[in-house]
Amino acid sequence: MCRNIRVLYNFEPPATDDEIRAASLQFVRKVSGYNRPSQANEAAFERAVDEVASASRRLLAALVTNAAPRDRETEAEKARAKSRERFARA
């Protein structure tokens, strides 16, 4: 999985449309190999981002869990700690 795509499920507050779109954009960039598509491919690229975002919204709405929602700041701190540990070894 792309490191830039973050888990969006089971957070309080829920993932925003901007977060879902950003994850969708990263996914389409990874799959297509384009950071920015050419003008000839721009429409297809944007359509793919929209379709992935739509599918992601439906998925997030349909998922069910008994786990308590995660706190964004706590998860962000865990990620920062993991990054510090990872790069301290280098």
C-alpha positions as CSV (number, residue, x, y, z in Angstrom):
1,M,0.0,0.0,0.0
2,C,1.1,3.5,-0.7
3,R,2.5,5.1,2.5
4,N,0.6,8.3,1.7
5,I,-2.8,6.6,1.8
6,R,-4.1,6.7,5.4
7,V,-6.6,4.5,7.1
8,L,-9.9,6.4,7.0
9,Y,-12.2,4.0,8.8
10,N,-13.4,4.1,12.4
11,F,-12.3,7.6,13.4
12,E,-14.2,10.2,15.3
13,P,-15.0,12.5,13.6
14,P,-15.5,10.4,10.4
15,A,-13.3,10.9,7.4
16,T,-14.1,14.0,5.4
17,D,-14.8,14.2,1.7
18,D,-11.4,15.9,1.3
19,E,-9.6,13.1,3.1
20,I,-11.4,10.5,0.9
21,R,-10.5,12.4,-2.2
22,A,-6.9,12.8,-1.2
23,A,-6.6,9.0,-0.6
24,S,-8.3,8.4,-3.9
25,L,-5.9,10.7,-5.8
26,Q,-2.9,8.9,-4.2
27,F,-4.4,5.5,-5.3
28,V,-5.0,6.6,-8.9
29,R,-1.5,8.2,-9.1
30,K,0.0,4.9,-7.9
31,V,-2.0,2.8,-10.3
32,S,-1.5,5.1,-13.3
33,G,2.1,6.0,-12.7
34,Y,1.2,9.6,-13.2
35,N,1.8,12.3,-10.6
36,R,0.0,14.7,-13.0
37,P,-1.6,13.3,-16.2
38,S,-1.1,14.8,-19.6
39,Q,-4.0,16.9,-21.1
40,A,-4.9,13.8,-23.2
41,N,-5.3,11.7,-20.1
42,E,-6.6,14.3,-17.6
43,A,-10.3,13.5,-18.1
44,A,-9.8,9.8,-17.6
45,F,-7.6,10.4,-14.6
46,E,-10.1,12.8,-12.9
47,R,-13.0,10.3,-13.6
48,A,-11.0,7.5,-12.0
49,V,-10.3,9.7,-8.9
50,D,-14.0,10.5,-8.7
51,E,-15.0,6.8,-9.1
52,V,-12.5,5.6,-6.5
53,A,-13.7,8.3,-4.0
54,S,-17.3,7.3,-4.6
55,A,-16.5,3.6,-4.0
56,S,-14.5,4.5,-0.9
57,R,-17.4,6.5,0.5
58,R,-19.8,3.6,0.0
59,L,-17.3,1.2,1.6
60,L,-16.8,3.4,4.6
61,A,-20.5,3.8,5.1
62,A,-21.1,0.0,4.8
63,L,-18.4,-1.2,7.2
64,V,-19.4,-2.3,10.7
65,T,-17.3,-2.6,13.8
66,N,-17.7,-3.1,17.6
67,A,-14.4,-1.3,18.3
68,A,-14.3,2.1,19.8
69,P,-13.6,4.9,17.3
70,R,-9.9,5.9,17.1
71,D,-8.7,9.3,18.0
72,R,-6.9,11.1,15.2
73,E,-4.3,12.8,17.4
74,T,-3.4,9.6,19.1
75,E,-3.0,7.8,15.8
76,A,-0.9,10.7,14.4
77,E,1.4,10.6,17.4
78,K,1.9,6.8,17.0
79,A,2.8,7.4,13.3
80,R,5.3,10.2,14.3
81,A,6.9,7.9,16.9
82,K,7.2,5.1,14.4
83,S,8.8,7.5,11.9
84,R,11.3,8.8,14.5
85,E,12.3,5.3,15.4
86,R,12.5,4.2,11.7
87,F,14.7,7.1,10.7
88,A,16.8,7.1,13.9
89,R,18.2,3.8,12.8
90,A,19.3,5.0,9.4
